[in-house]
Amino acid sequence: MFTVRGNCRLKDGQIHTDSETKIITVLLYMNPSWENQTGGRLRVLNSNNIDDIKSEISPNVGTLLIFKRSDHSYHGHLPFEGPRKVIQMNWVTDQKVVDKEQKRHRWSAIFKIFSSY
């Protein structure tokens, strides 16, 4: 399953482990530079505490992160609003997951269009 994101909202980046239907997550970042940004750097965490950092990844162009989903694969980022480009690839448990997510994303896109007016 592929997801392409171009913008980040302040509420994005909450600490989470991906859903149990995701097996592996691949993130390919496409941002020219992230040196002066305080938020938006992905934190791979030891726990569900945003400051319990195992590693912090700057989403610069060409940065690739791959991880296996588990009950302890916590990740998230500090608040950021604005352009934050990422291509996300997920290996999932079955096609039903892809179909459900595509439907959800379509409705979400429609809602975002109407909420911008």
C-alpha positions as a printed Julia matrix, in Angstrom:
117×3 Matrix{Float64}:
   0.0    0.0    0.0
   1.37   3.44  -0.94
   0.53   6.79   0.64
   1.94  10.11  -0.55
   1.86  13.06   1.82
   2.79  16.62   0.94
   1.63  18.64   3.93
   1.66  18.17   7.67
  -0.93  19.47  10.12
  -0.17  20.4   13.73
  -2.14  17.39  14.96
  -0.12  14.96  12.8
   2.81  13.04  14.26
   1.16  11.8   17.46
   3.02   8.91  19.11
   1.8    5.54  17.86
   2.68   2.07  16.76
   1.24   1.31  13.36
  -1.93  -0.78  13.2
  -1.64  -4.55  13.48
  -2.61  -4.84   9.8
   0.71  -3.24   8.81
   3.68  -5.6    8.75
   6.5   -3.36   7.49
   6.63   0.41   6.97
   8.97   2.14   4.53
   9.28   5.94   4.6
  11.07   7.84   1.84
  11.4   11.54   2.58
  11.44  14.14  -0.19
  12.19  17.46   1.55
  15.14  19.57   0.27
  16.31  20.61   3.75
  15.1   20.37   7.31
  17.96  22.04   9.14
  16.0   24.99  10.59
  12.8   23.13  11.51
  12.17  22.34  15.17
   9.27  19.94  14.58
   8.56  17.25  12.03
  11.69  15.13  12.61
  10.55  11.55  13.05
  11.43  10.14  16.44
  11.83   6.4   16.84
  11.01   5.92  20.5
  11.76   3.47  23.3
   8.29   4.03  24.8
   5.15   6.11  24.28
   7.0    9.19  25.57
   8.04  11.67  22.84
  11.25  12.46  24.77
  12.32   8.8   25.18
  14.24   8.91  21.88
  16.03   5.94  20.37
  16.78   7.84  17.15
  15.65  11.03  15.42
  15.4   11.15  11.64
  15.46  14.39   9.69
  13.1   14.1    6.69
  15.66  15.29   4.12
  15.35  14.23   0.5
  16.49  10.67  -0.02
  16.31   9.64   3.64
  14.85   6.14   3.85
  13.57   4.46   7.0
  12.31   0.87   7.14
  10.9   -0.78  10.25
   8.88  -3.8   11.25
   5.66  -3.03  13.09
   5.38  -4.34  16.65
   3.57  -3.48  19.86
   6.69  -1.49  20.8
   7.53   0.25  17.5
   6.64   3.68  18.88
   7.26   6.67  16.65
   6.03  10.23  16.17
   7.28  13.79  15.84
   7.0   17.16  17.51
   4.29  19.43  16.08
   4.89  20.88  12.64
   2.61  22.55  10.13
   3.52  23.02   6.5
   5.14  21.15   3.63
   6.54  17.77   4.71
   6.83  15.39   1.78
   6.99  11.64   2.31
   6.21   8.53   0.31
   5.0    5.8    2.65
   4.93   2.16   1.64
   3.35  -0.48   3.83
   3.31  -4.23   3.51
  -0.06  -5.2    4.97
  -1.81  -8.39   5.99
  -4.17  -8.57   2.97
  -5.91  -6.7    0.14
  -8.92  -5.84   2.33
  -6.68  -3.5    4.32
  -5.63  -1.66   1.16
  -9.23  -1.35  -0.05
 -10.41   0.0    3.32
  -7.57   2.53   3.55
  -8.09   3.77  -0.01
 -11.77   4.34   0.71
 -10.93   6.18   3.95
  -8.37   8.38   2.18
 -10.86   9.28  -0.56
 -13.44  10.42   2.0
 -10.75  12.26   3.96
  -9.64  14.13   0.81
 -13.22  15.14   0.04
 -13.72  16.36   3.61
 -10.47  18.41   3.47
 -11.63  20.08   0.24
 -14.94  21.16   1.79
 -13.41  22.19   5.12
 -11.01  24.57   3.34
 -13.89  26.79   2.16
